[in-house]
């Protein structure tokens, strides 16, 4: 088989195992199928494919054939084949498991995770409502209660439900899963699973990662300590309790904003905002499942059953699914669901626009860096905090824009705790690194809970977090375990990107230059370039964490001055047109189709809004 034939066959073989795995992942995680064994089997087949170490010498042999070509320079077509083979080699070097015993351990891990996930789907959480009635609730509902419900008993029972979930996780297989992950990593020559995951997902060592994290922790420590002390001085020590903290500093401002960001408007806001940014989905097929329901995975995500790529010059449009968990009739859920829609919509834009010649470049798995992938989504959701975006898009039922006073109130409540928010992300890698470094024989539920509480206090300054560590869904899944630091690394790149666009153009919201520049520098090349190289390609500067730290340390006055300047600048800025997104979009609720854009995006938005109005 010559290099071209080998390359084309590899592309097709990958699609054949990747598609079914992703389809089963979607249906089981959406709670519309209970075929957990089928999902685990498809996951195993896909893992066996990407972990096949025999591919590495084969790929090197095919590349050697190209390099030994009699032609003085390879034709354009063969140059592309070479680039594609190099992409496959990078993928196999990131994922290959050469020993039979390690492959068996990986298969057992997938099975154990599937069993734990199935049990977690069937585990019901409850809080006590204002009337004293026990109400079953999802993670999203509980977190929204903790943030914005004005009844302390509701907040306390919601927080207790998350603490109970921690106990359930520890009693239902998580500890054994940690041991299994460590054994698997050690079979590959790593000290523990955390070290293995960091090298695999971010192509750096644990030491290199913590050089960045420790620096950021130090830069934001004083601001976090000061903000917490000021809150306690103003509202009393009870304000630092896990069920009161978020509500005390953020609850009032979020309730003031709530009438201006009802979730029924979120689809239209996404279509119009992304359209004015000139973001093009390159004919992708998008399926969005946006509403909360029992049995559905309780965290937004984006996965692509069909990666986008050029197949011998013919464009293969992406097929991409993404979710949020909005409960439109709950205070705070509208903005939270909107944030998730923009975040996952950013992921979808990225993965719809990888324009190389193989699916190996256009998925979220290694060698795709999580920090690289999350930079795309977190840039998009960062726009929702900008005053000019809020003035243009946040409107009440009468069509009135959100008042300046509400935006200022948001800044006054949130800016002092921006460092806390980023440190709440920072907390997770500190915990997971310490957890996986603990000898297997010492792991126990009391030890792990103590480790969680100790680190929550050290990093966040609270005795117990509003979002207890072991209630975070990412810790249970192999794809996302030991990867949470990717969100923080991404946010560092986001604020470096925002600074570049602001310096170059003066504004972000509705800027039609942004979509094409993101496509050119961040999306088109997929994982053929690493995270830092992408940032440098756009900004001309190496990866620099200081931009995020500087934003965390801004005073309230300085933050409000920046946002007031954005509002003033709107008066002299003409509104750009809404480009059509170039996507085939279907909105579902499980198996039920709620809306689609087969006629137009406008009609789709009206269908969705009518459904929310009638049912919530």
C-alpha positions as CSV (number, residue, x, y, z in Angstrom):
1,X,0.0,0.0,0.0
2,X,1.5,3.3,-1.0
3,X,1.4,6.4,1.4
4,X,-1.6,7.9,-0.3
5,X,-3.6,4.7,-0.1
6,X,-2.6,4.1,3.5
7,X,-3.5,7.6,4.5
8,X,-7.0,7.5,2.8
9,X,-7.7,4.1,4.4
10,X,-6.7,5.3,7.8
11,X,-9.1,8.3,7.5
12,X,-12.0,6.0,6.6
13,X,-11.2,3.5,9.3
14,X,-11.2,6.2,11.9
15,X,-14.6,7.6,10.8
16,X,-16.0,4.1,11.0
17,X,-15.2,3.7,14.7
18,X,-15.5,7.3,15.8
19,X,-19.0,8.0,14.5
20,X,-20.8,5.1,16.3
21,X,-18.9,5.8,19.5
22,X,-20.0,9.5,19.4
23,X,-23.6,8.6,18.6
24,X,-23.9,6.2,21.5
25,X,-22.1,8.7,23.8
26,X,-24.7,11.3,22.9
27,X,-27.8,9.1,23.4
28,X,-26.7,7.7,26.7
29,X,-25.4,11.0,28.1
30,X,-28.7,12.7,27.0
31,X,-30.6,10.0,28.8
32,X,-32.6,8.9,25.8
33,X,-30.8,5.5,25.7
34,X,-29.8,3.1,28.5
35,X,-27.4,1.2,26.3
36,X,-24.5,1.8,28.6
37,X,-22.8,-1.5,27.7
38,X,-23.1,-0.7,24.0
39,X,-21.6,2.7,24.6
40,X,-18.7,1.2,26.6
41,X,-18.1,-1.3,23.9
42,X,-18.0,1.4,21.2
43,X,-15.7,3.5,23.4
44,X,-13.4,0.4,23.8
45,X,-13.3,-0.2,20.0
46,X,-12.4,3.5,19.5
47,X,-9.8,3.4,22.2
48,X,-8.3,0.3,20.7
49,X,-8.1,2.0,17.4
50,X,-6.3,5.1,18.7
51,X,-4.1,3.2,21.1
52,X,-2.8,0.7,18.5
53,X,1.0,1.1,18.9
54,X,1.6,-0.9,15.7
55,X,0.5,2.1,13.7
56,X,3.6,4.1,14.8
57,X,6.2,2.1,12.9
58,X,3.7,1.8,9.9
59,X,3.3,5.6,9.8
60,X,7.1,6.1,10.0
61,X,7.5,3.7,7.2
62,X,5.0,5.5,5.0
63,X,6.7,8.8,5.8
64,X,10.0,7.3,4.9
65,X,8.7,6.3,1.5
66,X,7.7,9.9,0.8
67,X,11.0,11.2,2.0
68,X,12.8,8.7,-0.2
69,X,10.8,9.7,-3.3
70,X,12.8,10.1,-6.5
71,X,11.2,13.5,-7.0
72,X,13.4,16.4,-6.0
73,X,10.4,18.0,-4.3
74,X,7.1,16.4,-3.5
75,X,4.0,17.6,-5.4
76,X,1.4,19.6,-3.6
77,X,-0.8,16.5,-3.3
78,X,2.0,14.4,-1.7
79,X,2.9,17.3,0.6
80,X,-0.6,17.2,1.9
81,X,-0.4,13.4,2.3
82,X,2.8,13.9,4.3
83,X,1.2,16.5,6.6
84,X,-1.8,14.2,7.1
85,X,0.5,11.2,8.0
86,X,2.4,13.4,10.4
87,X,-0.9,14.3,12.0
88,X,-1.8,10.7,12.5
89,X,1.7,10.0,13.9
90,X,1.2,12.7,16.5
91,X,-2.2,11.3,17.4
92,X,-0.8,7.8,17.9
93,X,2.2,9.0,19.8
94,X,-0.3,10.7,22.1
95,X,-2.6,7.8,22.6
96,X,-0.8,4.5,21.7
97,X,-0.8,1.8,24.3
98,X,1.7,-0.8,23.2
99,X,1.5,-3.4,26.0
100,X,-1.3,-6.0,26.1
101,X,-1.7,-5.6,29.8
102,X,-2.1,-1.8,29.6
103,X,-4.7,-2.2,26.8
104,X,-6.6,-4.6,29.1
105,X,-6.4,-2.2,32.0
106,X,-7.7,0.6,29.7
107,X,-10.7,-1.6,28.7
108,X,-11.4,-2.3,32.4
109,X,-11.2,1.4,33.1
110,X,-13.8,2.2,30.4
111,X,-16.1,-0.4,31.8
112,X,-15.8,0.8,35.4
113,X,-16.5,4.4,34.3
114,X,-19.5,3.4,32.3
115,X,-20.9,1.5,35.3
116,X,-20.3,4.5,37.6
117,X,-21.9,6.8,35.1
118,X,-25.0,4.6,34.9
119,X,-25.3,4.6,38.6
120,X,-24.8,8.4,38.8
121,X,-27.6,8.9,36.2
122,X,-30.0,7.0,38.6
123,X,-28.9,8.9,41.7
124,X,-31.5,11.5,42.6
125,X,-30.7,14.7,44.4
126,X,-33.2,16.8,46.4
127,X,-33.5,20.1,48.1
128,X,-36.2,21.5,50.4
129,X,-38.2,24.3,48.8
130,X,-39.6,27.4,50.5
131,X,-42.8,25.5,51.5
132,X,-40.7,22.7,53.1
133,X,-41.4,20.2,50.3
134,X,-38.6,17.9,49.0
135,X,-37.9,18.6,45.4
136,X,-35.8,16.4,43.1
137,X,-33.3,18.6,41.2
138,X,-30.4,18.4,38.8
139,X,-26.9,19.9,39.4
140,X,-27.8,23.0,37.5
141,X,-30.9,23.7,39.5
142,X,-29.0,23.2,42.8
143,X,-26.2,25.5,41.8
144,X,-28.7,28.2,40.7
145,X,-30.5,27.9,44.0
146,X,-27.2,28.3,45.9
147,X,-26.4,31.4,43.8
148,X,-29.7,33.2,43.7
149,X,-32.5,31.9,45.9
150,X,-33.4,34.4,48.7
151,X,-34.5,31.6,51.1
152,X,-31.5,30.4,53.2
153,X,-33.1,27.1,53.9
154,X,-33.4,26.4,50.1
155,X,-29.8,27.4,49.6
156,X,-28.6,25.2,52.6
157,X,-30.5,22.1,51.5
158,X,-29.3,22.6,47.9
159,X,-25.7,22.8,49.1
160,X,-26.2,19.8,51.4
161,X,-27.4,17.8,48.3
162,X,-24.0,18.5,46.7
163,X,-22.2,17.4,49.9
164,X,-24.4,14.2,49.9
165,X,-23.3,13.7,46.3
166,X,-19.7,13.8,47.4
167,X,-20.4,10.9,49.9
168,X,-22.2,9.0,47.2
169,X,-19.3,9.3,44.8
170,X,-16.8,8.1,47.4
171,X,-19.1,5.2,48.3
172,X,-19.9,4.1,44.8
173,X,-16.6,3.4,43.0
174,X,-14.6,6.6,42.7
175,X,-11.8,5.5,45.0
176,X,-11.3,2.3,43.2
177,X,-11.4,4.2,39.9
178,X,-8.6,6.4,41.1
179,X,-6.6,3.3,42.0
180,X,-7.3,1.8,38.6
181,X,-6.3,4.9,36.8
182,X,-3.0,5.0,38.7
183,X,-2.3,1.4,37.9
184,X,-2.9,2.0,34.3
185,X,-0.6,5.1,34.2
186,X,2.1,3.2,36.1
187,X,2.0,0.4,33.5
188,X,2.9,3.1,30.9
189,X,5.9,4.4,32.9
190,X,4.3,7.3,34.7
191,X,4.3,7.9,38.5
192,X,0.5,8.4,38.5
193,X,-2.5,9.2,36.4
194,X,-2.2,12.9,36.9
195,X,1.3,13.0,35.4
196,X,0.1,10.8,32.5
197,X,-2.9,13.0,31.8
198,X,-0.9,16.3,31.8
199,X,1.6,15.0,29.4
200,X,-1.1,13.6,27.2
201,X,-3.5,16.5,27.2
202,X,-1.2,19.5,27.4
203,X,2.1,18.1,26.2
204,X,3.9,19.4,29.3
205,X,5.1,17.9,32.6
206,X,3.4,18.3,35.9
207,X,6.3,20.5,37.0
208,X,5.9,22.8,34.0
209,X,2.2,23.1,34.7
210,X,2.6,24.0,38.3
211,X,5.2,26.6,37.5
212,X,2.3,28.4,35.7
213,X,-0.3,27.6,38.3
214,X,1.8,28.5,41.3
215,X,2.7,31.8,39.7
216,X,-1.0,32.6,39.1
217,X,-1.9,31.5,42.6
218,X,0.7,33.9,44.0
219,X,-0.4,36.8,41.7
220,X,-4.1,36.5,42.8
221,X,-3.7,35.4,46.5
222,X,-3.8,38.9,48.1
223,X,-6.8,40.0,46.1
224,X,-8.7,36.9,47.1
225,X,-7.9,37.1,50.8
226,X,-8.8,40.8,50.8
227,X,-12.1,40.3,49.1
228,X,-13.2,37.5,51.4
229,X,-12.2,39.6,54.5
230,X,-14.2,42.5,53.2
231,X,-17.2,40.4,52.6
232,X,-17.1,38.9,56.2
233,X,-16.6,42.4,57.7
234,X,-19.6,43.7,55.8
235,X,-22.0,40.7,56.1
236,X,-20.7,38.6,59.0
237,X,-18.8,35.3,59.1
238,X,-22.0,33.5,58.1
239,X,-21.5,35.0,54.6
240,X,-18.5,32.7,54.2
241,X,-20.6,29.5,54.6
242,X,-20.8,27.4,51.4
243,X,-24.5,27.9,51.0
244,X,-24.3,31.7,51.6
245,X,-21.1,32.9,49.9
246,X,-22.1,33.1,46.2
247,X,-25.6,34.5,47.2
248,X,-24.1,37.2,49.5
249,X,-21.9,38.7,46.9
250,X,-23.7,37.9,43.7
251,X,-27.4,37.1,44.4
252,X,-28.9,40.6,44.3
253,X,-27.2,41.6,41.1
254,X,-28.1,38.4,39.3
255,X,-31.8,38.8,40.3
256,X,-31.7,42.4,38.9
257,X,-30.2,41.1,35.6
258,X,-32.6,38.1,35.4
259,X,-35.6,39.8,33.7
260,X,-33.2,41.0,30.9
261,X,-31.8,37.5,30.1
262,X,-34.7,35.1,29.9
263,X,-33.6,31.8,28.4
264,X,-36.2,31.9,25.7
265,X,-34.2,34.7,24.1
266,X,-30.9,32.8,24.2
267,X,-31.1,31.0,20.9
268,X,-31.8,34.3,19.1
269,X,-29.0,36.0,21.0
270,X,-26.6,33.3,20.0
271,X,-27.7,33.4,16.3
272,X,-27.5,37.2,16.1
273,X,-24.3,37.7,18.2
274,X,-22.3,35.0,16.4
275,X,-23.7,36.1,13.1
276,X,-22.5,39.7,13.7
277,X,-19.1,38.4,14.7
278,X,-19.1,36.8,11.2
279,X,-18.6,33.3,12.6
280,X,-19.3,30.7,9.8
281,X,-20.0,27.1,10.7
282,X,-19.0,25.8,7.2
283,X,-22.2,23.9,6.5
284,X,-22.0,21.9,9.7
285,X,-25.0,20.0,11.0
286,X,-25.7,21.1,14.6
287,X,-28.0,19.5,17.1
288,X,-28.6,21.4,20.3
289,X,-30.2,19.9,23.4
290,X,-30.6,22.9,25.7
291,X,-33.1,22.1,28.5
292,X,-32.7,20.5,31.8
293,X,-34.4,17.1,32.4
294,X,-34.0,14.0,34.5
295,X,-31.4,11.5,33.3
296,X,-29.5,14.0,31.2
297,X,-25.8,14.6,31.9
298,X,-25.6,17.5,34.2
299,X,-22.9,19.6,32.5
300,X,-22.9,21.2,29.1
301,X,-20.6,19.6,26.5
302,X,-19.9,19.5,22.8
303,X,-19.0,16.4,20.8
304,X,-18.7,15.8,17.1
305,X,-19.8,12.5,15.5
306,X,-18.4,13.7,12.2
307,X,-15.2,15.7,12.3
308,X,-14.8,18.4,9.6
309,X,-12.0,17.9,7.0
310,X,-11.2,17.8,3.3
311,X,-11.4,14.3,1.9
312,X,-9.3,14.3,-1.2
313,X,-10.4,17.9,-1.9
314,X,-14.1,17.3,-1.1
315,X,-15.3,19.2,2.0
316,X,-16.8,16.9,4.7
317,X,-18.9,19.2,6.9
318,X,-18.9,18.6,10.7
319,X,-21.8,16.9,12.5
320,X,-21.7,18.4,16.0
321,X,-23.9,18.1,19.1
322,X,-23.9,20.4,22.1
323,X,-25.9,20.9,25.2
324,X,-26.9,23.2,28.1
325,X,-29.0,22.5,31.1
326,X,-31.3,25.4,31.4
327,X,-34.4,25.5,33.5
328,X,-36.1,28.6,32.0
329,X,-38.5,29.2,35.0
330,X,-35.7,29.5,37.6
331,X,-34.1,32.7,38.6
332,X,-30.5,32.7,37.4
333,X,-30.9,29.8,35.0
334,X,-31.5,32.0,32.0
335,X,-28.1,33.7,32.1
336,X,-26.4,30.4,33.1
337,X,-27.9,28.6,30.2
338,X,-27.0,31.4,27.9
339,X,-23.5,31.3,29.0
340,X,-23.3,27.5,28.3
341,X,-24.9,28.0,24.9
342,X,-22.2,30.5,23.9
343,X,-19.5,28.3,25.4
344,X,-20.5,25.2,23.6
345,X,-21.4,27.1,20.5
346,X,-17.8,28.3,20.5
347,X,-16.6,24.8,20.7
348,X,-18.8,23.9,17.8
349,X,-17.5,26.8,15.7
350,X,-14.0,25.6,16.3
351,X,-14.6,22.0,15.4
352,X,-16.7,22.9,12.3
353,X,-13.8,24.9,10.9
354,X,-10.8,22.7,10.9
355,X,-9.8,22.7,7.2
356,X,-7.0,20.1,6.9
357,X,-7.1,16.8,5.1
358,X,-7.9,14.3,7.9
359,X,-10.3,13.9,10.9
360,X,-7.2,13.4,13.1
361,X,-6.8,17.2,13.2
362,X,-10.4,18.0,14.1
363,X,-11.5,16.4,17.4
364,X,-11.1,17.2,21.1
365,X,-9.0,14.2,22.0
366,X,-5.2,14.3,22.3
367,X,-3.0,15.6,20.8
368,X,-5.7,18.4,20.9
369,X,-4.9,20.4,24.0
370,X,-7.8,21.0,26.3
371,X,-6.5,24.5,26.9
372,X,-6.5,25.1,23.2
373,X,-10.0,23.8,22.8
374,X,-11.4,25.7,25.8
375,X,-9.8,29.0,24.6
376,X,-12.3,29.0,21.7
377,X,-15.4,28.4,23.8
378,X,-14.3,30.6,26.7
379,X,-13.5,33.5,24.4
380,X,-17.1,33.3,23.1
381,X,-18.8,33.2,26.6
382,X,-16.5,36.0,27.9
383,X,-18.5,38.4,25.7
384,X,-21.6,38.0,27.9
385,X,-19.9,40.0,30.7
386,X,-19.1,43.0,28.4
387,X,-21.3,46.0,29.0
388,X,-21.7,46.7,25.3
389,X,-23.0,43.1,24.7
390,X,-25.4,43.5,27.6
391,X,-26.7,46.8,26.3
392,X,-27.3,45.4,22.8
393,X,-28.7,42.0,23.7
394,X,-30.1,41.9,27.2
395,X,-33.7,43.1,27.0
396,X,-36.8,42.7,29.2
397,X,-40.2,41.6,28.0
398,X,-41.0,45.2,26.9
399,X,-37.8,45.4,24.8
400,X,-36.0,47.7,27.2
401,X,-32.2,47.4,27.4
402,X,-30.6,46.5,30.7
403,X,-30.0,49.8,32.6
404,X,-26.5,51.0,33.3
405,X,-27.2,50.8,37.0
406,X,-27.7,47.0,36.7
407,X,-24.4,46.6,34.8
408,X,-22.6,48.6,37.4
409,X,-24.2,46.6,40.2
410,X,-22.9,43.4,38.5
411,X,-19.4,44.8,38.4
412,X,-19.6,45.9,42.0
413,X,-20.6,42.5,43.1
414,X,-18.5,40.3,40.8
415,X,-15.3,42.1,40.3
416,X,-14.0,41.7,43.8
417,X,-14.5,38.0,43.4
418,X,-13.0,37.5,40.0
419,X,-9.8,36.2,41.5
420,X,-11.9,33.8,43.6
421,X,-13.7,32.5,40.5
422,X,-10.4,31.7,38.7
423,X,-9.0,30.2,41.9
424,X,-12.0,28.0,42.1
425,X,-10.8,26.5,38.8
426,X,-7.2,26.4,40.1
427,X,-8.4,24.4,43.0
428,X,-9.2,21.3,40.9
429,X,-5.7,20.5,39.6
430,X,-4.2,21.1,43.0
431,X,-6.7,18.6,44.4
432,X,-6.4,16.0,41.6
433,X,-2.5,16.2,41.6
434,X,-2.5,15.6,45.4
435,X,-5.1,12.9,45.1
436,X,-3.4,10.8,42.5
437,X,0.0,11.3,44.2
438,X,-1.4,9.6,47.3
439,X,-0.3,6.0,47.6
440,X,-3.1,3.7,46.6
441,X,-3.2,1.8,50.0
442,X,-3.8,5.1,51.8
443,X,-6.8,6.2,49.8
444,X,-10.0,6.3,51.8
445,X,-13.2,8.4,51.9
446,X,-12.2,10.3,55.1
447,X,-8.7,11.1,53.7
448,X,-10.1,12.3,50.3
449,X,-12.7,14.5,51.9
450,X,-10.1,16.0,54.3
451,X,-7.9,16.6,51.3
452,X,-10.8,18.4,49.5
453,X,-11.6,20.6,52.5
454,X,-8.0,21.5,53.2
455,X,-7.3,22.5,49.6
456,X,-10.6,24.4,49.4
457,X,-9.5,26.5,52.3
458,X,-6.0,26.9,51.1
459,X,-6.9,28.0,47.5
460,X,-10.3,29.7,47.9
461,X,-10.1,30.9,51.5
462,X,-13.4,29.2,52.4
463,X,-13.8,26.3,54.8
464,X,-16.0,24.6,52.2
465,X,-16.7,25.6,48.6
466,X,-20.1,26.6,47.3
467,X,-19.3,23.9,44.7
468,X,-17.8,21.0,46.7
469,X,-14.9,19.4,44.9
470,X,-16.2,15.9,44.6
471,X,-19.5,17.0,43.1
472,X,-17.7,18.2,40.0
473,X,-18.7,15.8,37.1
474,X,-15.4,16.1,35.3
475,X,-13.6,14.0,38.0
476,X,-15.6,10.9,37.1
477,X,-15.0,10.8,33.3
478,X,-11.8,9.5,31.7
479,X,-12.0,12.2,29.0
480,X,-12.1,15.0,31.6
481,X,-10.4,13.7,34.7
482,X,-7.2,15.6,35.5
483,X,-7.9,18.1,32.7
484,X,-9.7,20.9,34.6
485,X,-6.5,23.1,34.5
486,X,-7.3,23.5,30.8
487,X,-10.0,25.9,31.7
488,X,-7.6,28.2,33.5
489,X,-4.9,28.0,30.9
490,X,-7.6,28.7,28.3
491,X,-8.8,31.8,30.2
492,X,-5.3,33.1,30.3
493,X,-5.2,32.9,26.5
494,X,-8.7,34.3,26.3
495,X,-7.8,37.5,28.0
496,X,-4.6,37.7,26.0
497,X,-6.8,37.4,22.9
498,X,-9.3,40.0,24.1
499,X,-6.5,42.4,24.8
500,X,-5.1,41.9,21.3
501,X,-8.5,42.5,19.6
502,X,-9.3,45.5,21.8
503,X,-5.9,47.1,21.1
504,X,-6.3,46.4,17.3
505,X,-10.0,47.2,16.8
506,X,-11.2,49.0,20.0
507,X,-14.1,46.7,20.6
508,X,-15.3,43.0,20.6
509,X,-19.1,42.8,20.6
510,X,-20.5,42.5,17.0
511,X,-17.1,43.0,15.5
512,X,-17.2,41.2,12.1
513,X,-13.4,41.0,11.9
514,X,-13.3,38.5,14.8
515,X,-14.8,35.4,13.3
516,X,-12.5,35.2,10.3
517,X,-9.4,35.9,12.4
518,X,-10.4,33.2,14.9
519,X,-10.9,30.8,12.0
520,X,-7.6,31.7,10.4
521,X,-5.3,31.6,13.5
522,X,-7.1,29.3,15.9
523,X,-9.5,27.0,14.1
524,X,-8.3,26.1,10.6
525,X,-5.1,24.3,11.6
526,X,-6.8,22.1,14.3
527,X,-4.3,20.3,16.5
528,X,-1.5,20.6,13.9
529,X,-0.3,23.5,16.0
530,X,-0.1,23.6,19.8
531,X,-1.9,26.1,22.1
532,X,0.9,28.6,22.5
533,X,1.7,28.6,18.8
534,X,-2.0,29.5,18.0
535,X,-1.9,32.3,20.5
536,X,1.3,33.6,19.0
537,X,0.0,33.3,15.5
538,X,-2.9,35.7,16.3
539,X,-1.4,38.0,18.8
540,X,2.3,38.0,17.8
541,X,3.2,37.4,21.4
542,X,4.0,34.2,23.3
543,X,1.5,32.7,25.8
544,X,1.3,35.2,28.7
545,X,-0.8,34.5,31.9
546,X,-0.5,38.1,33.2
547,X,-3.5,39.4,31.2
548,X,-5.9,37.3,33.3
549,X,-4.1,38.1,36.6
550,X,-4.3,41.8,35.8
551,X,-8.1,41.5,35.1
552,X,-8.5,39.7,38.4
553,X,-6.7,42.4,40.3
554,X,-8.6,45.4,38.8
555,X,-10.4,47.6,41.2
556,X,-14.2,47.9,40.9
557,X,-13.7,51.5,39.8
558,X,-11.3,50.6,37.0
559,X,-13.5,47.7,35.8
560,X,-16.6,50.0,35.7
561,X,-14.6,52.7,33.8
562,X,-13.7,50.1,31.1
563,X,-17.3,49.0,30.8
564,X,-18.7,52.5,30.8
565,X,-16.3,53.3,27.9
566,X,-17.7,50.3,26.0
567,X,-21.3,51.7,26.5
568,X,-20.3,55.2,25.4
569,X,-18.5,53.8,22.3
570,X,-21.8,52.2,21.1
571,X,-23.2,55.6,20.2
572,X,-20.8,56.1,17.4
573,X,-20.7,52.5,16.1
574,X,-23.0,51.4,13.4
575,X,-24.7,48.0,13.9
576,X,-23.3,45.2,11.7
577,X,-25.5,42.8,9.7
578,X,-26.3,39.4,11.0
579,X,-24.5,36.8,8.8
580,X,-26.5,33.5,8.5
581,X,-24.0,31.2,10.4
582,X,-24.0,28.7,7.5
583,X,-25.2,25.7,9.5
584,X,-28.1,23.3,9.5
585,X,-29.5,23.6,13.0
586,X,-31.9,21.4,15.0
587,X,-33.1,22.1,18.5
588,X,-34.2,19.1,20.5
589,X,-35.3,18.1,24.0
590,X,-34.2,14.5,24.1
591,X,-36.0,12.7,21.3
592,X,-38.4,15.6,20.7
593,X,-37.6,18.2,18.0
594,X,-38.5,21.7,19.1
595,X,-37.3,23.8,16.2
596,X,-35.0,23.9,13.2
597,X,-33.7,26.4,10.6
598,X,-34.8,24.6,7.5
599,X,-36.9,27.6,6.6
600,X,-34.7,30.3,8.3
601,X,-32.9,31.1,11.5
602,X,-35.6,33.6,12.3
603,X,-38.4,31.0,12.1
604,X,-36.3,28.6,14.2
605,X,-35.9,31.2,17.0
606,X,-39.6,31.9,16.9
607,X,-40.4,28.2,17.2
608,X,-38.1,27.9,20.2
609,X,-39.4,31.0,21.9
610,X,-43.0,29.9,21.4
611,X,-42.2,26.4,22.9
612,X,-40.5,28.0,26.0
613,X,-43.4,30.5,26.4
614,X,-46.0,27.7,26.3
615,X,-44.2,25.2,28.6
616,X,-42.5,27.4,31.2
